[in-house]
Amino acid sequence: MSVEVVSAEAAAPPLEIRGLCKWYGKFQALDGIDLTIAEGERLVICGPSGSGKSTLIRTVNALEGFQSGEIRVGGITLTREPASVEAIRRRVGMVFQSFNLFPHLTVLENCALPLRLVRGLSRAAADAQAMRYLEHVRIPEQAAKYPAQLSGGQQQRVAIARAVAMEPQMMLLDEPTSALDPEMVKEVLDTMVRLAADGMTMVVVTHEMGFAREFATRVIFMDRGKIVEDAPPEAFFSNPREDRTRAFLRQVLRGDGAL
């Protein structure tokens, strides 16, 4: 089965979603999502628990199915065909709130293994590329250690290095700091800022509103499976249009005077 690719794939947006709907039984988790993300954009998705944030980005990487609508990544349409899923996952890196590192492999092996299995690199080439990205997230000295020997913040930076080493077109990060102690959050957020400075297209689900305000080029607020608000960060935080957005921000920002 061939993968459908638009004729001008190089010019296609990293992500296009049209009319996306998903149900879990009778519960509708995503309700007609329309979303386009431009090259180099840093999109932050926020909203209350159960609003569909994580479900949305998991559908993009084919970790969740959907019942109707369309997802295109770099001009490739996501279908249930294995060739389509593989092509999408080659273009999309994913970082989870739990680090999902192999405990029996060293940091270097965790980062190099996908390069060998998916990209077909030799062991030497995979190790060299993995080390470059461990240097990028500033933990090359941890390469020979095992995940259990690292702090939570270091483990998450390894997970980011592993994803970025695959050189994806876009990164999806699902609450990457929620499993961390507060003192470890900053080192992971700083790593994400460095990735953004390199021009990486990023979609981040987070409750870190201070970070979102400084990091994002665009913020969307989701509730009950729908995009309620979509705006640049200045407008989103200073002058949200929707009552539901204002109520959410008042709660998470503890009555910030800007609202």
C-alpha positions in Angstrom: 0.0 0.0 0.0 1.5 3.3 -1.0 1.4 6.4 1.2 -0.6 9.3 -0.1 1.7 12.4 -0.5 0.7 15.8 -1.8 2.6 16.9 -4.9 4.3 19.7 -3.1 5.1 17.8 0.1 8.1 20.0 0.9 5.8 23.0 1.1 3.0 21.3 3.1 2.5 22.4 6.7 3.9 20.1 9.4 0.4 19.4 10.6 -3.1 19.8 9.2 -6.2 18.4 11.0 -9.7 18.7 9.6 -12.9 17.7 11.4 -11.2 15.3 13.8 -13.6 13.3 16.0 -12.9 10.6 18.5 -15.2 8.6 20.8 -14.5 6.3 23.7 -17.7 4.4 23.7 -20.4 7.1 24.1 -17.9 9.7 25.4 -16.7 12.1 22.7 -13.1 13.0 23.4 -12.5 15.1 20.3 -15.3 17.0 18.6 -14.6 18.4 15.2 -11.0 19.6 15.7 -9.6 21.9 12.9 -6.0 22.9 13.3 -3.1 23.8 11.0 0.5 24.3 12.3 3.1 26.2 10.4 6.8 25.4 10.1 8.7 26.5 13.1 5.6 27.3 15.2 5.6 26.6 18.9 2.0 25.7 19.8 1.0 25.2 23.4 -2.2 23.3 24.2 -3.8 24.0 27.6 -7.1 23.2 29.2 -8.6 21.3 32.1 -8.1 17.6 32.7 -10.2 15.5 30.3 -10.5 18.3 27.7 -8.9 16.2 25.0 -5.4 17.7 25.0 -3.4 14.5 25.2 -5.8 12.6 23.1 -5.3 15.1 20.3 -1.6 14.8 20.1 -1.7 11.0 20.5 -3.9 10.7 17.5 -1.3 12.7 15.4 1.3 10.0 16.2 -1.2 7.2 15.6 -1.0 6.1 19.3 -4.8 6.6 19.4 -7.2 5.9 16.5 -10.1 8.2 15.5 -13.5 7.7 13.9 -13.7 10.6 11.5 -11.8 13.5 10.1 -8.3 13.8 8.6 -4.8 14.2 9.8 -1.9 15.1 7.5 1.7 15.4 8.6 4.0 17.1 6.1 1.6 16.3 3.3 1.1 12.6 4.3 -2.4 11.5 5.2 -2.6 9.3 8.3 -4.5 6.1 7.7 -4.6 2.7 9.4 -2.2 1.3 6.9 1.2 0.4 8.4 3.1 2.3 5.7 1.2 5.4 6.5 1.7 5.1 10.3 5.5 4.4 9.8 5.8 7.4 7.5 4.1 9.7 10.0 6.2 8.4 12.9 9.4 9.1 11.0 8.3 12.7 10.8 7.0 13.1 14.4 8.9 12.8 17.6 7.0 12.1 20.8 8.0 12.8 24.4 5.7 11.6 27.2 5.1 12.7 30.8 6.6 9.3 31.8 10.0 8.9 30.4 9.6 5.5 28.7 13.3 4.7 28.8 14.5 1.1 28.7 15.8 0.5 32.2 18.3 -2.2 31.1 19.9 0.0 28.5 22.4 2.8 29.1 21.5 6.4 28.2 23.5 6.1 25.0 21.9 2.8 24.1 18.4 4.2 24.7 19.1 7.0 22.2 21.0 5.0 19.7 18.7 1.9 19.4 15.9 3.7 17.5 18.5 5.0 15.0 19.6 1.5 14.3 16.2 -0.1 14.2 14.2 2.6 12.4 16.8 4.6 10.5 19.1 1.6 9.7 22.3 3.3 10.9 25.3 1.2 11.9 26.1 0.9 15.6 29.0 3.4 15.2 26.9 6.0 13.3 24.0 5.6 15.7 26.2 6.1 18.7 27.8 9.2 17.2 24.4 10.7 16.3 23.0 9.9 19.8 26.0 11.5 21.4 25.5 14.7 19.4 22.0 15.1 20.7 23.0 14.2 24.3 25.4 17.0 24.0 22.6 19.2 22.7 20.5 18.6 25.8 23.7 19.0 27.9 24.0 15.6 29.5 26.7 13.8 27.5 28.5 12.8 30.7 25.6 10.6 31.6 25.9 8.5 28.4 27.2 5.3 30.2 24.7 5.4 33.1 21.4 3.6 33.3 18.1 5.5 33.7 17.7 4.6 37.4 21.0 6.4 38.1 19.6 9.7 36.8 17.3 12.3 38.3 13.8 12.7 36.8 14.8 15.9 35.0 17.9 14.1 33.5 15.7 11.2 32.4 13.3 13.5 30.6 16.2 15.2 28.8 17.4 11.8 27.7 13.8 11.1 26.4 13.9 14.4 24.5 17.4 13.6 23.1 16.2 10.2 21.9 13.2 11.8 20.1 15.2 14.6 18.5 18.0 12.3 17.4 15.6 10.8 14.9 15.5 14.3 13.3 11.8 14.6 13.1 9.9 17.4 11.3 7.9 18.1 14.4 8.0 17.3 18.1 4.9 16.5 20.3 5.4 16.8 24.0 2.7 15.6 26.3 3.0 17.3 29.7 6.8 16.7 29.8 7.2 18.2 33.2 4.2 16.8 35.1 6.1 13.8 36.5 9.0 16.0 37.8 9.7 17.5 41.1 9.5 21.3 40.9 13.3 21.8 41.1 13.7 19.6 38.0 11.2 21.4 35.9 13.4 24.3 34.8 16.1 22.1 33.3 13.6 20.4 31.0 11.9 23.7 30.1 15.3 25.1 29.3 16.0 22.2 27.0 12.7 22.8 25.1 13.7 26.5 24.7 17.0 25.4 23.1 15.1 23.1 20.7 12.8 26.0 19.8 15.7 28.3 19.1 16.9 25.7 16.5 13.6 26.2 14.6 11.9 22.9 15.6 8.2 22.8 15.1 6.7 21.9 18.5 3.3 21.1 20.0 3.4 21.1 23.8 0.6 20.1 26.2 1.4 21.7 29.5 0.0 23.3 32.7 3.1 25.5 33.0 1.4 28.8 32.1 4.4 31.0 32.8 6.4 28.9 30.4 3.6 28.9 27.8 3.5 32.7 27.9 7.2 33.0 27.2 7.7 30.0 24.9 4.7 29.8 22.7 4.1 31.5 19.4 0.5 30.4 19.7 -1.8 29.0 22.4 -5.0 27.0 22.1 -7.4 26.3 25.0 -9.4 23.1 24.8 -12.5 22.1 26.7 -14.8 19.1 26.2 -13.0 18.0 23.1 -13.2 21.3 21.3 -10.8 24.2 20.6 -12.4 27.1 22.5 -9.7 29.7 21.9 -6.8 30.0 19.6 -4.6 33.1 19.8 -1.0 34.5 20.1 0.2 34.3 23.7 -0.1 38.1 24.4 -3.8 38.1 23.4 -4.5 34.8 25.0 -3.2 35.7 28.4 -4.0 39.5 28.4 -7.3 39.6 26.6 -9.0 36.2 26.1 -12.2 36.3 24.1 -14.1 33.5 25.7 -15.6 33.4 29.2 -14.5 29.8 29.6 -10.9 30.7 28.8 -11.0 33.5 31.3 -12.4 31.3 34.0 -9.6 28.7 33.4 -6.9 31.3 33.5 -8.2 32.8 36.7 -8.0 29.4 38.3 -4.6 28.4 37.1 -3.0 31.8 37.5 -4.7 32.3 40.9 -6.4 35.5 40.0 -3.7 37.2 38.1 -4.6 40.9 37.8 -4.2 40.8 34.0 -7.5 38.9 33.9 
